[in-house]
Amino acid sequence: MVAAMNSGPPGVKVPESYSYIVPGTEDVSQGLGSIYRSVLCKNELMEKLSTGQETGYEVFQKGVQTAGDGDCMGRRQVTMLDGKPVAGPFVYESYNTVNQRIIKFSSGLVVLGLIPHTPGSDGTGPMRLLALYMKNRPEWIIAEQACFRYSASTVPMYDTLGADTVEMILNETELATVLCTPAEIKSLLKVKDMCPSLKNIIYVDEVPNEVKAEVEAAGLKLLSFAEVEEAGASQPVDPQPPKPDDIATFCYTSGTTGKSKGALLSHRNMVSVIASVDFSMTPYDIVIGPEDRHLSYLPLAHVFERAVIGLMFSKGAKVGFFQGETPKLPEDLATLRPTIFPSVPRLLNRFYDKIMGGVKAQGGLKAKLFNMGYAAKQQGLKDGYLTHALWDKLVFSKVSKKLGLDDCKLLITGSAPIAPHVIEFLRILLSCNVVEGYGQTEGGAGATIQTPGDYSAGNVGAPISANEIRLVSVPEMGYLVEDRIHGKNDATGNSGIPCMGRGEICFTGPNVFKGYFKMDDKTAEAIDADGWVHTGDIGIWTPKGQLKIVDRKKNIFKLAQGEYIAPEKIENVYTKCEVVAQAFVYGDSFQHQLVAIIVLDAEALPAFCRDKGLPAGSPAEMCKSEEMKKAVLAELDRLRKEAKLFTFEHAAKIYLESEPFSVENDILTPTFKLKRDIAKKVYETQIDAMYDSLGRVGKQG
């Protein structure tokens, strides 16, 4: 029945290996694993688009040539109805119109002296810089392309950054001009006196008169985006396009520990990744063109979103911008109905929880049909099919349409690991290729990506065409490139899984960044003498040539008896619990046990209490309940056993929290990574209390 109802041709025939292993490159004596490349580029790495474009400026111009008067960038127009704002359909400007605005804004930046040369004291030479300090919107992209047109570089800053980080970036770069909205102007005024190089603010949207007066009193020049365009229209300036190795952008890393670092990315770095992702999709009939649509909601300050937008521009495709508010994202998705959807596990997990929770709560015939269809499509995936004639029509197309993803043909997830059951769920629900990628800012956001037609989960695919990857032994953690078994545990009887080496993931190629701005010591730590970037992530190669992330080198610590602890691994297990939204695992190196801060999921809490026979209350009330704490701890221990973690890899005590970790309370970075040092300070009292209750080793009495 299942095979008969699967529709369309089966998926791509599973190859013997998804990677090409360069012969003779393994050196076990030096702890160096074999070099792996994409099977699509065995002999050379990609540096430019297949049509020849090598810079971000050329990539957009390719879009202008392809689409011309076709739609380029759009936003939803907001009108007032009965005193409430109502967003309408997306309204677009054409590629030709956007290009004319780029020319005007670029010329305006030059004739008004807004992008003077900076000292370039780190040896890069003088550079023209413009800071982009606001949420995603068309003007962000117009400004970046305007910079590229005149060989200037951008310095993006997350709109959520604290004053200290903004001050640090402005002083380190010594730039003169910031583009922002009224919301960010207030932040700039707070640090202006400590930032002598800051002279100009370009704004979008209306600025209140009282704020204008404050800016004037601070001695800053205030210009509207339109004024800069008008100045450029009256005095057009010829382009000075960049070269491939010119710096395109500064990407300040999130900084989970210590000071943020400004990664310098060249045009070659960025374009090589765009070209590689396109090249990896085309052989499998995933072709992007002017009719394709992308919703820009992931922060443009992160290079992942800019790589996706660059890919869309190279094809003359459409980019719509979200309203800037996360709660309105479902509404924006349903309106745009993107065909290309890059996302992150944080959002995709919400989709999973909401839909599966709804099915469970609904019960009855609808739940039975959903589960029958789910089982049928699970089997279909194993047989190489994404679609099913009966169940897609009866169940899944309706659900995907509600999400606004019924037209999606490619979903790319990255930035953090995603649970295998969630990626399988998305493939079943959307009937499209859902691929997981892996990369870092230092590699232009891309290093590996799953091959379309590879319906396995729990791995991040094969190398992209812009880099080579090799593993390097980490003997102190027991990871060696000659290992052929991963996860073996005689104590639990786990025989492990076969692998083709284990170690730290390293990559090299045209996507390798130029270094950290004014931080030669950190650059030397990241890039070795042979040009390999050391990621700090631990990976294994599967026998099929797929990379699997299994650990983290940089975040390990020891407990008192010498056991190595990788907290991220444990946190990933804990957050599989339906009632756990976030987790912070901590271990004092003078103590024998771990403790953890557990943030409860408010939406999942009522169902969890009902299942456990607990009286339901508000999240804050339930956090104080000892019975709730026991129930959660029991669930975490069950998941620990399922994941075959050691007993010492489990929190002996937990503290329940109702307030989520967030960017606003400074426990998360702008890319939603946990700031362990900050979390430790915030919860110092609770951590001390948990260790005291356990009988703190060495406690003075």
Number of C-alpha atoms within 10 A of each C-alpha: 6 16 13 8 15 24 15 11 10 15 20 14 9 13 10 9 15 24 25 19 20 14 9 8 13 19 13 14 10 10 17 20 25 22 20 26 27 28 18 18 19 15 10 14 20 22 27 24 21 12 10 12 21 23 27 29 23 21 26 23 21 19 25 23 14 18 23 18 14 20 23 27 28 21 22 19 13 14 12 9 9 7 7 9 11 12 17 13 13 18 12 19 17 19 26 19 17 23 21 15 22 24 24 24 30 31 28 27 24 21 17 13 13 21 25 18 16 16 15 15 13 13 9 14 10 13 19 20 26 25 26 26 26 27 25 23 20 19 22 20 18 21 23 25 29 27 30 28 23 22 20 25 28 22 23 25 26 22 20 16 19 13 13 10 16 21 19 16 20 24 16 15 23 19 27 24 25 27 23 25 21 18 14 18 22 13 16 22 17 14 17 18 13 13 21 13 17 21 17 20 22 23 25 17 11 9 15 9 9 9 14 16 11 14 20 12 10 13 13 17 15 18 14 18 19 16 15 22 22 17 19 23 18 12 15 18 17 11 14 12 17 23 17 19 15 22 23 29 26 24 24 24 20 23 17 19 12 9 12 16 20 23 23 25 27 26 27 27 31 31 28 30 32 29 27 29 21 22 20 21 17 12 12 13 8 15 14 21 17 18 13 20 24 23 25 24 22 19 20 23 27 21 25 24 19 21 23 23 21 23 24 26 26 29 23 29 25 27 25 26 21 25 21 16 10 11 9 11 15 13 17 28 21 16 17 23 22 26 22 20 20 22 18 17 18 14 10 17 17 13 16 17 15 14 14 16 15 12 16 15 11 12 12 10 9 13 16 14 15 18 16 13 21 19 13 20 28 18 14 22 22 13 15 18 24 26 26 23 13 15 21 23 11 14 17 21 18 14 16 19 16 14 19 20 23 21 19 22 19 22 21 17 23 21 21 16 20 21 16 12 11 18 24 18 19 19 20 27 25 25 24 22 23 27 25 27 25 24 21 17 22 27 27 30 25 31 30 29 28 27 26 21 20 20 22 17 19 18 26 25 29 29 34 33 31 31 28 27 25 28 29 26 24 16 11 9 14 10 22 22 28 20 16 17 16 20 14 14 13 9 7 11 9 12 12 13 12 16 22 20 25 30 31 25 25 25 25 21 22 23 29 28 24 19 20 24 22 18 13 12 10 13 18 14 11 18 21 12 8 7 14 18 24 19 19 16 17 23 24 30 26 22 17 16 24 26 31 22 19 17 21 19 17 11 13 13 16 16 17 14 11 11 13 16 22 19 23 17 16 21 18 15 20 28 19 16 19 18 22 22 22 20 26 23 24 20 21 16 16 14 17 19 22 23 23 24 21 28 22 26 21 16 15 17 19 17 17 19 17 11 9 12 10 16 12 15 13 11 19 14 11 21 19 14 15 11 14 20 18 13 17 23 20 12 18 21 20 14 19 19 15 10 12 16 18 12 12 14 22 24 20 17 19 21 20 23 21 18 14 17 23 14 18 12 13 17 22 21 22 23 19 16 17 24 20 17 12 16 19 17 11 14 15 12 10 17 22 14 15 19 21 12 9 15 11 16 12 8 8 5 3
